[in-house]
């Protein structure tokens, strides 16, 4: 009997996925564990393995289609077997049936525990699940045959919906799944009003006595006009940008940096760092290290902070996880160099190049795109002089890097042409005042114009 291939639910927030590419075609032989296709959920690409052996009988959803989670996208079965797609579509898939069952009253703790014990998981994954209070039966495994690894548990925990204590308590009392709630709070956090809105919407509505109106006919498009669907990544970018723009009152500080000494330092560092790491140090690497060192000064702690609990408390970070914006044709990603404050320049070069490469090849894990405490974005390579970057929530600031342009300037009372770079700091005025932002930029400018201090 044919086995369904479904769009997997890779995280509690995932509602749909976009099929990037089928790696197997109809009629191809498939072995358990083979890569069937590549999908994109929000901003994360994931390769999907075959859970059974046989022949790929039918591809129901093709490349480029956006499919809701648990919907059937293909079938695997015996050679020559015929699949009636229409008849199969009328029946809920096993995953859909499981979701429907999950919507019923909560099962006993004993049965949940037994289910957790039956899942395939490594010992490290089970230990981490106990420490993080995660139900293994809810974690999608990325190992062979769906085996759950420690990274899967950590990624699942990191993707859990953020909610205020009050919102979480109301949802628990009313039996509402936080994953089904659209968050409107700061940083994508679920607040009390979000839970109450879902609760109100779930109340039975009065039945309409009149017949529903017929849907209006689709209007003809003018010549030369085309309508296309937004990709999953574009939707995620749009949602995060609107949330940041409407949530944080921001303003941008612009500073000119004399890059003479930074250029000289990079020339001296290229060869030794290349010999040590096999990688070329970039200006973004040097700017990133300068930002990290400046953020570590106690007087700049609010530039490395986040608002939490409905913007009633400030979370100060004693470490720096630096987000580095990466532009792709499909959208924008902000992978994170975790623990940047503990790295040497060589280590930072390796770490930043690694996450940028993963971003460009669609291999980032969810954990590698979360947890930033400050972000930088560089448009200088496109000749952009200045711009107003939008904050990567829940950070309190983001640094935009412009082009380095030969500019006449006054040096020791004489006019000289110097390479001048524009830096643009956008800050959240709820946490950081203009004076504090300016002090940060003064210290950053001083360090960048005397960059040998980066090596001390």
MIVO-462335 format. One record per atom (N, C-alpha, C, O, CB): residue in one letter; y, z, x. Coordinates in steps of 0.1 Angstrom, whole numbers, plus 5000, padded with zeros to 4 digits. Glycine has a CB too. Layout:
<nuzas>
AYZX;...
</nuzas>
This chain:
<nuzas>
X498850005008;X500050005000;X501250005009;X501350075019;X500050124990;X502249925005;X503549915013;X504250045013;X504250125004;X504449805007;X504850075025;X505650195027;X507050155028;X507450065034;X505150265041;X507950235021;X509350215020;X510050255033;X509650355039;X509950285009;X511050175038;X511950215048;X513250245041;X513750165034;X512150095059;X513750365043;X514950405036;X516150425046;X515950445058;X514750535028;X517350425041;X518450455049;X518450605051;X518550685041;X519850415042;X518250655063;X518050805065;X519350875064;X520450825066;X517550825079;X519251005060;X520451095060;X520451165073;X519651265075;X520351195047;X521351125082;X521351185096;X522251305097;X522251365108;X521851075105;X522851345087;X523651475087;X524051505073;X524051425064;X524951455096;X524451635072;X524751685058;X525951605052;X526051605040;X525051835059;X526851555060;X528051485055;X527851335052;X528651265047;X529251505064;X526651285057;X526451145056;X526151105042;X525251155035;X525251095065;X526851005037;X526650955023;X526150805023;X525450765014;X527950955015;X526450735034;X526050595035;X525950555049;X526550625058;X526950505027;X525250445052;X525150395066;X525350245065;X524950185056;X523850435072;X525850195076;X525950045077;X524849995087;X524650045098;X527350005083;X524149885082;X523149825090;X523749735101;X524449635097;X522049745082;X523649775113;X524249695124;X523349575127;X523849465128;X524449785137;X522049605130;X521149495134;X519749535132;X519249645136;X521449455148;X518949445125;X517449465125;X516949415138;X517149305142;X516849385113;X516149505144;X515449465157;X514149395154;X513649325163;X515249585165;X513549405142;X512349335138;X512749245127;X513649275119;X511249435135;X511949135125;X512149045115;X510949045105;X509849085109;X512448905120;X511148985093;X510048985084;X508848905090;X509048795095;X510548915070;X507748965088;X506448905094;X506148965108;X505048945112;X506648765095;X507049035114;X506749095127;X505849205126;X505849285117;X508049135134;X504949225136;X504049335137;X504849455141;X505649445151;X502849315146;X504549575135;X505349695138;X504349805142;X503349825134;X506249735127;X504649875152;X503849995156;X504650125153;X505850125155;X503349995170;X503950225150;X504650355148;X505450395160;X504950395171;X503650465144;X506750425158;X507650455169;X508450335174;X509350355182;X506850505180;X508150215170;X508950095174;X510350115168;X510550165157;X508249965170;X511350055175;X512750055170;X512749945159;X512549825162;X513750025181;X513049975147;X513149885136;X514549825135;X514749705133;X512749945123;X515549905135;X516949865133;X517949965139;X517550075142;X517249835118;X519149915139;X520250005144;X521250025132;X521649925126;X520949955157;X521650145130;X522550175119;X523850245124;X523750305135;X521950245107;X524850245116;X526050325120;X526350415108;X526450375097;X527250235123;X526550545111;X526950645102;X528250705106;X528350765117;X525850765100;X529350685098;X530650715102;X530950655116;X531150525116;X530850875103;X530950735127;X531350675140;X530150675149;X530350645161;X532550745146;X528950705145;X527850725153;X526750615151;X526350595139;X527150865152;X526350545161;X525250445160;X523950525163;X523850615171;X525450335170;X522850475156;X521550545157;X520450435156;X520550355146;X521350655147;X519450435165;X518350345163;X517250415155;X516950535157;X517750315177;X516750345145;X515750395136;X514350355139;X514150235141;X516150355121;X513450445141;X512050415145;X511150395133;X511450445122;X511550525154;X510150315134;X509150295124;X508250425123;X507850475133;X508250175127;X508050465111;X507250585108;X505750555106;X504950635105;X507750665097;X505550425104;X504150375101;X503950245109;X504850175113;X503850355086;X502650205111;X502350085117;X501949975106;X501550015095;X501150105127;X502149855110;X501749745100;X502649625103;X502849585114;X501949795086;X503049555092;X503849435093;X505149465085;X505149515074;X503149305088;X506249415091;X507549425083;X507449325072;X507749205074;X508749405093;X507149365060;X506949275049;X508249225043;X508349105040;X506149345038;X509249305042;X510449265035;X511649345040;X511649465042;X510249285020;X512749275042;X514049335045;X514849325033;X515249215028;X514749265057;X515149435026;X515849435014;X517449435016;X518149375009;X515549565006;X517849505027;X519249505030;X519449455044;X518849495053;X519849655029;X520349355045;X520549285058;X521649335066;X522249435063;X520749145055;X521849275078;X522849315088;X524249315081;X524549225074;X522849215100;X524949415084;X526349425079;X526449495065;X527649525061;X526949295078;X525349515059;X525449585045;X525549735047;X524949795056;X524249555037;X526449795038;X526549935037;X525749995026;X525849945015;X528149975035;X524850085029;X523750125020;X523850285018;X523950355028;X522350085025;X523850335006;X523750475004;X522550535010;X521450475011;X523850504989;X522650665014;X521450725020;X520350735010;X520550744998;X521850875025;X519150735015;X517850735008;X517550615000;X516550604993;X517850854998;X518450515000;X518150384993;X517150305002;X517250305014;X519450304990;X516250224995;X515250145002;X515950025009;X516749955003;X514150094993;X515650005022;X516249895029;X515149795034;X515449685039;X517049945041;X513849835033;X512849745037;X511449805034;X511349915029;X512949715052;X510349725037;X509049765035;X508149735046;X508249625052;X508449705022;X507149825050;X506149795060;X504749805052;X504649895044;X506249905072;X503849715055;X502549725049;X501549635057;X501749605068;X502649675035;X500449605050;X499449525056;X499849375055;X500549335046;X498049545049;X499349305065;X499649155066;X499149095053;X498049115048;X498949095078;X500049005047;X499648935035;X499949015022;X499948955011;X498248905035;X500349145023;X500649225011;X501949175005;X502849145012;X500649375015;X501949164992;X503149124985;X503849244979;X503249334973;X502849024974;X505249254981;X506049364975;X506849314964;X507649214965;X506849424986;X506749374952;X507549344941;X508849434942;X508849544938;X506849364927;X509849374948;X511049454951;X511749514938;X512149624938;X512149374958;X511749434927;X512349474915;X511649594909;X512249694904;X512449364904;X510249584908;X509549694903;X509649824911;X509749934906;X508049654902;X509649804925;X509749914934;X511149984932;X511250104934;X509449874948;X512149904930;X513449954929;X513650044917;X514550134917;X514549844929;X512850024907;X512950104895;X512450244897;X512750334889;X512250034883;X511650264907;X511050394910;X511850464921;X512150394931;X509550374913;X512050594920;X512750664930;X511950664943;X510750684942;X513150804926;X512550644954;X511850654967;X511450804969;X512050894963;X512650604979;X510450824978;X510050964981;X511251044986;X511451164982;X509050974992;X512150984994;X513351064998;X514251094987;X514851204986;X514150985009;X514450994977;X515251024966;X514651124957;X515351214952;X515550894958;X513351124955;X512651224948;X512851364954;X513051464947;X511251194946;X512851364967;X513051494974;X514451544972;X514651664970;X512751474989;X515451454972;X516851494969;X517051544955;X517751644953;X517851384972;X516351474946;X516451524932;X515851664930;X516351744923;X515751424922;X514651684937;X514051814937;X514951914943;X514952034939;X512651814944;X515651874954;X516551974960;X517752014951;X518252124953;X517151914973;X518051934941;X519051974932;X518652074922;X519452134915;X519651844925;X517352094921;X516752194911;X516952334917;X517352354928;X515252164908;X516652434909;X516752574914;X516152594927;X515152534930;X516252674903;X516752684935;X516252704949;X514852764949;X514452844941;X517152804956;X514052714958;X512652754959;X512652884966;X513652934972;X511752654967;X511452954966;X511353084972;X511453074987;X511252974993;X510053144968;X511853184994;X511953185008;X510653155015;X510653105026;X512553325013;X509553205008;X508253185015;X507953035016;X507452995026;X507153255007;X508152955005;X507852815005;X508752745015;X508252655022;X507952754991;X510052785016;X510952725026;X510452745040;X510552655048;X512352775024;X510052865042;X509552905055;X508352825059;X508152775070;X509253055056;X507352815049;X506152735052;X506452595055;X505852535064;X505252745040;X507452535048;X507852395050;X508452385064;X508152285071;X508852355040;X509252485068;X509852475082;X508752475093;X508952415103;X510752595084;X507652545090;X506652555100;X505852425101;X505252405112;X505652675096;X505852345091;X505052215091;X505752105098;X505152005101;X504652185077;X507052115100;X507752005106;X507451995120;X507052095127;X509352025104;X507551875126;X507351855140;X508551885148;X509651835146;X506951705143;X508451985157;X509552025165;X509152085178;X508052145179;X510352135157;X509952075188;X509652125201;X509852285201;X510652325192;X510452065212;X509252355210;X509452505210;X510952535212;X511452625206;X508652565221;X511652455220;X513052485222;X513852465209;X514852535206;X513652395233;X513452355202;X514152335189;X513952445179;X514852485172;X513652195183;X512752495179;X512452605170;X513152735173;X513652805165;X510852635169;X513252765187;X514052875191;X515552865188;X516152955183;X513852895207;X516052745190;X517452725187;X517752735172;X518752785168;X517952585192;X516752685164;X516952685150;X516952835145;X517752865136;X515752615143;X516152915151;X516153065147;X517553125151;X518153205144;X515053135154;X518053095163;X519253155168;X520453105160;X521353185158;X519453115183;X520452975155;X521552925148;X521352935132;X522252895125;X521852785151;X520252995128;X519953015114;X519952875107;X520552855097;X520953105107;X519152785113;X519052645107;X517652625102;X516652665108;X519352545118;X517552565090;X516252535084;X515752405090;X516352305087;X516352525068;X514652415098;X514152295104;X513752175095;X513852065099;X513052325113;X513452215083;X512952115073;X514152025069;X513951915063;X512352175061;X515352065072;X516551985068;X517051905080;X518051825078;X517652075063;X516451925092;X516951855104;X516351725106;X515051715107;X516851945116;X517051615107;X516451485111;X516051475125;X516951505134;X517351365107;X514851445128;X514351445142;X514551305148;X514351205142;X512951485143;X514951305161;X515151175168;X513951145178;X513951035184;X516451175176;X513051235179;X511951215188;X510851125182;X510951075171;X511351345192;X509751095190;X508651015185;X508151075172;X507951205171;X507551005196;X507850995162;X507251035149;X508151145142;X507651225135;X505851095151;X509451135145;X510351225138;X510351365144;X510851455137;X510051235124;X509851385156;X509851515162;X511251565165;X512051485170;X508951515175;X511451695161;X512851745163;X512951805177;X512151885181;X513051855152;X514051775183;X514351825197;X515551925195;X516251935185;X514751715207;X515851995206;X516852095206;X518252035203;X519052085195;X516952165220;X518451915208;X519751845206;X519951815191;X521051815186;X519851715214;X518751785184;X518851755170;X519351875162;X520151865153;X517451705165;X518851995166;X519252115159;X520652145161;X521452175152;X518352235164;X521152135174;X522552155177;X523452065170;X524552095165;X522752155192;X523051935170;X523851825163;X523951855148;X525051845142;X523351685166;X522851895142;X522851925128;X523752045125;X524452045115;X521351965123;X523652155133;X524552265131;X525952225132;X526852275124;X524152375141;X526352145142;X527752105145;X528252025133;X529452025130;X527852025157;X527351955126;X527751865115;X527851945101;X528151885091;X526851755114;X527452075101;X527552145089;X528952145083;X529852155091;X526952285091;X529052145070;X530452145065;X531252275068;X530652385068;X530352135049;X532452255072;X533352365075;X533952425062;X534352345053;X534452335085;X533952545060;X534452605047;X534952745050;X534552815059;X533352615036;X536052785042;X536552915043;X535453015037;X534652975029;X537852935035;X535553145042;X534553235036;X534553245021;X533453255015;X534853375042;X535753245015;X535853245000;X535153124994;X534453134984;X537253264996;X535453004999;X534852884994;X533352884995;X532652844986;X535452765001;X532852935007;X531452935009;X530753034999;X529653004994;X531152985023;X531453154996;X530853254987;X530853194973;X529853214966;X531753374988;X531853134968;X531953074955;X530852964953;X530152964943;X533253014951;X530652884963;X529652774963;X528252834962;X527452784955;X529852684975;X528052944970;X526753004970;X526453064956;X525353054951;X526653114981;X527453134951;X527253204938;X526953104927;X526153134918;X528453284934;X527652984927;X527452884917;X526452784919;X526252694911;X528852814915;X525752794931;X524652704934;X525152564937;X524452464934;X523752694922;X526352554943;X526852424947;X526652394962;X526852484970;X528452414944;X526152274965;X525852234979;X527152194985;X527852104980;X524852114979;X527552264996;X528752235003;X528852085008;X529952025009;X528952325015;X527652025010;X527651885015;X528151795004;X528451675007;X526251845019;X528151834992;X528551744981;X530051764977;X530551704968;X527751774968;X530751844985;X532151874982;X533051794992;X532851795004;X532452024983;X534151734987;X535151664995;X536151764999;X536751834991;X535851544987;X536351785012;X537251885018;X538651835018;X538951715022;X536751925032;X539551915015;X540951885015;X541751975024;X542951955027;X541651885001;X541052085030;X541752175038;X542052125052;X541552015056;X540952305039;X542752195060;X543052155074;X541852135082;X540952215082;X544052255080;X541852025090;X540652005099;X539451965091;X538351985097;X540452115107;X539551915079;X538351885071;X537552005066;X536351995064;X537451805079;X538252115064;X537552235060;X537652245044;X538652205038;X538252365066;X536552295038;X536452315024;X537152445020;X536852545026;X534952315019;X538052435010;X538752555006;X538352584991;X537652504985;X540252535007;X538852694986;X538452744973;X538652634962;X537852614954;X539152864969;X539852574963;X540252474953;X539252354952;X538952304942;X541652414955;X538652314964;X537652214964;X536452244957;X535852164949;X537352174979;X535952374958;X534752414951;X535052424936;X534152384928;X534352554957;X536152474933;X536452484918;X536652354912;X536252334900;X537852564917;X537152254919;X537252114914;X535852054911;X535651994901;X537952024924;X534852084920;X533552034918;X532952104906;X532252044898;X532652054930;X533152234905;X532652314894;X533152264881;X532452264871;X532952464896;X534452234880;X535052184868;X534552054864;X534252024852;X536552184869;X534251964874;X533751834871;X532351834866;X531951734860;X533851744884;X531651934870;X530151944866;X530051994851;X528951994846;X529452034875;X531052044845;X531052084831;X530751964822;X531351864825;X532252164827;X529951984812;X529651864803;X530851824796;X531651894790;X528551904793;X531151694797;X532351634791;X531951594776;X530851564773;X532851504799;X532951584768;X532751544754;X532351394753;X532851314760;X534051564745;X531351374745;X530851234744;X531851144737;X532551184727;X529551234736;X532051024742;X533050934737;X532350864725;X531250814725;X533450834747;X533150854714;X532650794702;X532850644702;X532050574696;X533350854689;X533850604709;X534050454709;X533250394720;X532950454730;X535550424712;X532950264718;X532150184728;X532950164740;X534150144740;X531650054722;X532350174752;X533050144764;X533650004765;X533049914760;X532150174776;X534850004770;X535549874772;X534849784782;X534349834792;X536949894775;X534749654779;X534149564789;X534949564801;X536249564801;X534049424782;X534249554813;X534949544825;X535749414826;X535249304822;X533949554837;X537049424831;X537849304832;X537249204842;X536649244852;X539249334836;X537349074839;X536848974848;X537548974861;X538749004862;X536948834841;X536848954872;X537448954885;X538448844886;X538248724882;X536348934896;X539648874891;X540748784892;X540448684903;X539848724914;X542048854894;X540848564901;X540648454912;X541648484923;X542848514921;X540848314906;X541148474935;X541948494947;X542748374950;X542348264949;X541148534959;X544048394954;X544848284959;X544248214970;X543448274978;X546248324962;X544548084972;X544048004983;X544448074997;X545648104998;X544447864983;X543548085006;X543848145019;X543648295020;X544048355030;X545248105023;X543148355009;X543048505008;X541548535008;X540748475001;X543748564996;X541148635017;X539748675017;X539748825016;X540548895022;X539048625030;X538748875009;X538549025008;X537249065015;X536249005012;X538549064992;X537349155024;X536149205031;X536049355029;X537049425027;X536249175046;X534849405031;X534649555029;X534949625043;X534649565053;X533149575025;X535449745042;X535649825054;X534349865059;X533449905052;X536549945051;X534149865072;X532949915079;X532950065078;X533950135075;X532849875093;X531750125080;X531650275080;X532650335090;X533250445087;X530250315082;X532750275102;X533650335112;X535050325108;X535850415109;X533450265125;X535450205102;X536850195097;X537250295086;X538350345086;X537150045092;X536250315077;X536450415067;X536650555073;X537550625069;X535250415057;X535850585083;X535950725089;X537350735096;X537950835096;X534850745099;X537750625103;X539050635110;X540150645100;X541050725102;X539250505119;X540150575089;X541150575079;X541250715073;X542350775071;X540850475068;X540050775070;X540050905064;X540651015074;X541451095069;X538650945060;X540251015086;X540751115096;X542251095099;X542951195101;X539951105109;X542750965099;X544150945102;X545050995090;X546051055092;X544350795104;X544550965078;X545351005066;X545351165066;X546351225063;X544750955053;X544251225069;X544151365068;X545151425079;X545851525076;X542751415071;X545151375091;X546051425101;X547451405097;X548351495099;X545751355115;X547751285093;X549151245090;X549751325079;X550951365079;X549251095086;X548951355068;X549451425057;X549351585058;X549951655051;X548651385045;X548551625068;X548351765070;X549451835080;X549951935077;X546951795075;X549651765091;X550451825102;X551851775102;X551951645103;X549751815115;X552851855102;X554251815104;X554351795119;X554351895127;X555251915098;X554651675124;X554651645138;X555951585143;X556751535135;X553451555142;X556151595156;X557251525163;X556751495177;X555851555182;X558551605163;X557351395183;X556951345196;X557951355206;X559151325204;X556451195195;X557551405218;X558451425230;X558151315240;X556951285243;X558351565236;X559151245245;X558951135254;X559551165268;X560651205269;X559651005249;X558751145278;X559151175292;X558751065301;X557750995299;X558451305297;X559651035311;X559350945322;X558751015334;X559251115338;X560650865326;X557750955339;X557051005351;X557150905362;X556750795361;X555551045348;X557650955374;X557650875386;X556250875392;X555750975397;X558650925396;X555550755392;X554150755396;X553950715410;X552850685415;X553450645387;X554950725418;X554850685432;X553750765440;X552950705446;X556250705439;X553850895439;X552850975446;X551450965439;X550450975447;X553351125446;X551350955426;X550150935420;X549350805424;X548150805426;X550250945404;X550150705425;X549550575429;X549050585444;X547950535447;X550650465429;X549850655452;X549450675466;X548150755467;X547250735475;X550550735474;X548050865459;X546950955459;X545650875454;X544650885460;X547151075450;X545850795444;X544650725439;X544150625449;X542850615451;X545050645426;X544950565457;X544550465467;X543650545478;X542650495482;X545750405474;X544050665481;X543350745491;X542050795485;X541050825493;X544250865496;X541950815472;X540750875466;X539750775462;X538550805460;X541150955454;X540050645460;X539150545455;X537850535464;X536750545458;X539850405455;X538050525477;X536850505485;X535950635486;X534750625484;X537250475499;X536450755489;X535650875489;X534950905476;X533750945476;X536350995494;X535650885465;X535050915452;X533950805449;X532950835443;X536050925441;X534250685453;X533250575451;X531950605458;X530850585453;X533850445455;X532150655471;X530950685479;X530150805473;X528950805474;X531350725493;X530850895467;X530151015462;X529550995448;X528451045445;X531151125461;X530250915439;X529750895426;X529350755422;X528650735412;X530850935416;X529750655430;X529550515426;X530450465416;X530250355410;X528150505421;X531550545413;X532450505402;X533950505408;X534250575418;X532350605391;X534750425402;X536150415407;X537050505398;X537050505386;X536650275405;X537750595405;X538650685399;X539850605392;X540350515399;X539250795408;X540150635380;X541250565373;X542450655371;X542350775374;X540750515359;X543550595367;X544750685364;X544550775353;X545050885352;X545950585362;X543750725343;X543350815332;X542650935336;X542851045331;X542550735321;X541750925346;X541051045352;X542051135358;X541951255356;X540050995363;X542951085366;X543951175373;X544851235363;X545251355364;X544751095383;X545351165352;X546151225342;X545351325334;X545951435331;X546651115333;X544051295331;X543251395324;X543151525332;X543251635326;X541851335322;X542951515345;X542851645353;X544151715353;X544151835353;X542351605367;X545251645354;X546551705354;X546851775341;X547351885340;X547651605357;X546451715330;X546551775317;X545751905316;X546252005311;X546151685305;X544451895321;X543652015320;X544252135328;X544252245323;X542251985326;X544652105340;X545252215348;X546552275342;X546752395343;X545552165362;X547252185335;X548552235329;X548152325317;X548852425314;X549452125325;X547152275309;X546852355297;X546252495300;X546352585292;X545752275289;X545752515312;X545152635316;X546152745319;X545852865320;X544252625328;X547452705320;X548452805322;X548652885309;X548752825298;X549852745326;X548653025310;X548753105298;X549953065289;X549853085276;X548853245301;X551053025295;X552252995287;X552152875278;X552952845269;X553452985296;X551052795281;X550852675273;X549552685264;X549052585260;X550652555282;X549152805260;X547952825253;X548052765239;X546952725233;X547652975251;X549152755233;X549252695219;X549152545219;X548852485208;X550652735213;X549252485231;X548952335231;X547452315231;X547052205230;X549552275244;X546652415234;X545252405235;X544552495224;X543652575226;X544752455249;X545152485212;X544752575201;X544452495188;X544752375187;X545852675198;X543952565178;X543752495164;X544052605154;X543952725156;X542252455163;X544552545142;X544752635131;X543452645123;X542752545121;X545852575121;X543052765118;X541852785111;X542152875098;X543252925097;X540752855120;X541152885090;X541252965078;X542452925069;X543353015067;X541253115081;X542452805065;X543552755057;X544952775064;X545952805057;X543552825043;X544952755077;X546152755085;X546852895084;X548052905085;X547152655080;X546052995083;X546553135083;X546253205097;X546853315099;X545953215072;X545453145105;X545153205118;X545153095129;X544852975126;X543753275118;X545353135141;X545353035153;X544153065162;X544053175166;X546753045161;X543352965164;X542252975173;X542652935187;X542852815190;X541052895168;X542753025197;X543152995210;X541952975219;X540953045218;X543953115216;X541952865227;X540752835235;X541052865250;X542052835255;X540452685234;X540052935256;X540152975270;X539552865279;X539252895290;X539553115272;X539252755273;X538552645280;X539252515275;X540052515266;X536952645277;X538952405282;X539452275277;X538352175275;X537652145285;X540552225288;X538152135263;X537352015260;X538251905257;X538951895247;X536352055248;X538251805266;X539251695266;X538751575258;X537751515263;X539751665280;X539451545247;X539051415240;X539751305246;X540951305250;X539451425225;X539051185248;X539651065254;X539450955244;X538350905242;X538951035268;X540550905238;X540450805228;X539950675234;X540350625245;X541850785222;X539050605227;X538450475232;X538550375220;X538050405209;X536950495236;X539350275222;X539550175212;X538450065212;X538150015223;X540850105213;X537850035201;X536849935199;X537349835189;X538249865182;X535449995195;X536749715189;X537149615178;X536849675164;X537649645155;X536349485180;X535849755163;X535549805149;X536349935146;X536449965134;X534049845149;X536949995155;X537750115152;X537950205164;X537750165176;X537050195141;X538350325162;X538750425173;X537750535173;X537350595163;X540150475170;X537250565185;X536450685188;X537150775198;X537950735206;X535050635194;X536850905196;X537451005206;X536251095211;X536051205207;X538551095199;X535551035221;X534451115227;X535151235235;X536251225239;X533551035236;X534351335238;X534851455244;X534151495257;X532951495258;X534651575234;X535051525267;X534551575280;X534451725278;X535551795279;X535451535292;X533351785275;X533151925273;X533252005287;X532651955296;X531851955266;X533952115287;X534052195299;X534852125310;X534452145322;X532652225303;X535852045306;X536651975317;X537252075326;X537552035338;X537651885310;X537552195322;X538252295330;X537452345341;X537952405351;X538752405322;X536052325340;X535152375351;X534752265361;X533952285369;X533952425344;X535352145359;X534952035367;X535852005379;X537052025378;X534851905359;X535251955390;X536051895401;X536451755396;X536051705386;X535251895414;X537351695404;X537851555401;X536651465400;X536551375391;X538851505411;X535751465410;X534551385410;X533651405398;X533251305392;X533751405423;X533451525394;X532651555382;X533351505370;X532651455361;X532351705381;X534651515369;X535351465357;X535251315356;X535151255346;X536851505358;X535351245368;X535251095368;X533851055362;X533850965354;X535351045382;X532851125367;X531451095362;X531351115347;X530851035339;X530351175369;X531851235342;X531651275328;X532451185319;X532051145309;X532151415326;X533751155323;X534551065315;X534050925314;X534050865303;X536051065320;X533550875325;X533050735325;X531750735316;X531450635310;X532750685339;X530950835317;X529750845309;X529950835294;X529350755287;X528950965312;X530950915289;X531150915275;X531850795270;X531650745259;X531951045271;X532750735279;X533450615275;X532350495274;X532450415265;X534450575286;X531450495283;X530350395283;X529550405270;X529250305263;X529450395295;X529150535267;X528450555255;X529250515242;X528650455233;X528050705254;X530450535242;X531350495231;X531350345229;X531250295218;X532750555232;X531450275240;X531550135240;X530250065236;X530149955231;X532050085253;X529150135239;X527750085236;X527150145223;X526050115220;X526850105247;X527950225216;X527450285204;X526350385206;X525450405197;X526950185195;X526350455217;X525250555220;X525650705219;X524950785224;X524650525234;X526850725214;X527350865214;X526550945203;X526250895193;X528850865210;X526351075207;X525751165197;X526951235190;X528051245195;X524851265204;X526551295179;X527651365171;X528251475179;X529551495178;X527051425158;X527551545187;X528051655195;X529051605205;X529951685210;X526951735201;X528951485210;X529751425220;X531151375214;X531951335221;X529051315227;X531251385201;X532551345194;X533151465187;X534051445179;X532251235185;X532751585190;X533251705183;X533651805193;X533151805205;X532251755173;X534451905189;X534752015198;X535951995207;X536152085216;X533552055205;X536751895206;X537851875215;X538951985212;X539052025201;X538451735213;X539652025223;X540752115221;X542052045224;X543152105221;X540552235231;X542051935230;X543251855233;X542751715235;X541651685240;X544051905246;X543651615232;X543151475234;X544251385241;X545451425240;X542851405220;X543851285248;X544751185253;X544351045249;X543251015246;X544751195269;X545350955248;X545150825244;X546050735252;X547250755254;X545450795228;X545450625258;X546150545267;X546250395262;X545250325260;X545450545281;X547550355260;X547850215256;X548550145267;X549050035265;X548550215243;X548650205279;X549450145290;X548950015294;X549749925298;X549550245301;X547549995294;X547049865299;X547449745290;X547249635294;X545549885299;X547949775278;X548449665270;X549949645270;X550549575263;X548049695255;X550549715280;X552049695282;X552849785272;X554049765272;X552349555281;X552249875265;X552949955255;X553850055263;X553350125272;X551950035246;X555150055260;X556050145267;X555950285261;X555650385269;X557450095266;X556250305249;X556150435242;X555550415228;X555650305222;X557550505241;X554950525223;X554450525209;X554250665204;X554450755212;X553050445209;X554050685192;X553850815186;X552350835182;X552050795170;X554750835173;X551550885191;X550150905187;X549951005176;X550751095175;X549350945200;X548850985168;X548551075157;X547551175162;X546551135169;X548050995145;X547751305159;X546951405164;X545451395160;X545251365148;X547451545160;X544551425169;X543151425166;X542851565161;X542551655168;X542251385178;X542751585147;X542551715142;X541151765146;X540251685147;X542651705126;X541051895148;X542052005145;X542952045158;X543352155158;X541452125140;X543051945167;X543951975179;X545352005175;X545751965164;X543851865189;X546052075183;X547552095180;X548451995187;X549651995185;X547852235184;X547851905195;X548651815202;X547851695208;X546551705209;X549451875214;X548451585211;X547851475217;X548851405226;X550051395223;X547251365206;X548351355238;X549251295248;X548951145248;X547851105250;X549051355262;X550051065246;X549950925247;X550450875260;X551450925265;X550850855235;X549750785266;X550050735279;X550550585278;X549750505273;X548850745289;X551750555283;X552250425282;X552150355295;X551450395304;X553750435278;X552750235296;X552650145307;X553450195319;X554450265317;X553050005304;X553050165331;X553850195343;X554650075347;X554049965350;X552850245355;X555950085347;X556849965348;X557749995360;X558450095360;X557549935335;X557949895369;X558949905379;X560349925373;X560749835366;X558849785389;X561050035376;X562250065369;X563350105379;X563050195388;X562050165358;X564550055379;X565650105387;X565950245383;X566150275372;X566850015386;X565950335393;X566250475390;X567050535402;X567050475413;X564950555388;X567650655400;X568350715411;X567550815418;X566950905412;X569650785405;X567350795431;X566650885440;X567450935451;X567950855460;X565350815445;X567751065452;X568551125462;X569951045463;X570451025474;X567951115476;X570451025451;X571850965450;X571850815453;X572950755452;X572751025460;X570650755455;X570650605458;X569750545447;X568850605441;X570050575472;X570150415443;X569350345433;X568150285440;X568250215450;X570250235427;X566950305434;X565750255440;X564850215428;X564950265417;X565050355449;X563950115431;X562950075421;X561750155422;X561050155433;X562649925422;X561350235412;X560250315412;X559250285400;X559750235390;X560650465411;X557950305402;X556950285391;X557150395381;X556750515384;X555550265396;X557650375369;X557850475359;X556850465348;X556750355342;X559350475354;X556150575345;X555250575333;X555850665322;X556450765325;X553850635338;X555650615310;X556150695298;X554950775293;X553850725291;X556750605287;X555250905291;X554250995284;X554851045271;X556051075270;X553851125293;X554051045261;X554451075247;X553551185241;X552451165239;X554450945238;X554151305240;X553451415235;X553751445220;X554851475217;X553751545243;X552751425211;X552851455197;X552351595195;X551151615199;X552251345188;X553051685188;X552651815186;X552751855172;X553551805164;X553451915195;X551851945168;X551852005154;X552852115154;X552752225160;X550452055150;X553952095146;X555052185146;X554652325139;X555452415140;X556252125138;X553552325132;X553152455127;X552652555138;X552752675136;X551952435117;X552252495149;X551752585160;X552752585172;X552952685178;X550352545164;X553252465175;X554052455187;X555452415183;X555652315176;X553352345196;X556452485189;X557852455187;X558252355198;X557552335208;X558652575188;X559352285196;X559852185205;X560052245219;X559752175229;X561152135200;X560552365220;X560852425233;X559552445241;X559452415253;X561552565232;X558452485234;X557152505241;X556552375245;X555952365256;X556252585232;X556752275236;X556252145240;X556952085252;X556352025261;X556352045228;X558252105252;X559052055264;X558652125277;X558552065287;X560552075261;X558452255276;X558052335288;X556652285293;X556452265306;X557952485285;X555752245284;X554452195288;X554752055296;X554152035306;X553552175276;X555551975290;X555851845296;X556551855309;X556251775319;X556651755287;X557351955311;X558051975324;X557052005334;X557051955346;X559152085323;X556052095331;X555052135341;X554152015344;X553652005355;X554252255336;X553751945333;X552851825335;X553551725344;X552951665353;X552451765322;X554851695342;X555551605349;X555651645364;X555451565373;X557051585344;X555851775366;X555951825380;X554651805387;X554551765399;X556351975380;X553551825380;X552151815387;X551851665389;X551351635400;X551151875378;X552251585380;X551951435382;X552751375393;X552351285399;X552151365369;X553951425395;X554851375405;X554551435419;X555051395429;X556251395401;X553751545419;X553251605431;X551751625430;X551251735430;X553951745434;X550951515428;X549551525424;X548551575434;X547451605431;X549151385420;X549051595447;X548051655457;X547651795453;X546651845458;X548751655471;X548451855444;X548051985439;X546751985431;X546052085429;X549152055431;X546451865426;X545151845418;X543951875427;X542851915422;X545051715412;X544051855440;X542951875449;X542852015455;X541952045462;X543151775461;X543852105452;X543852235457;X543052325449;X542952445452;X545352285458;
</nuzas>
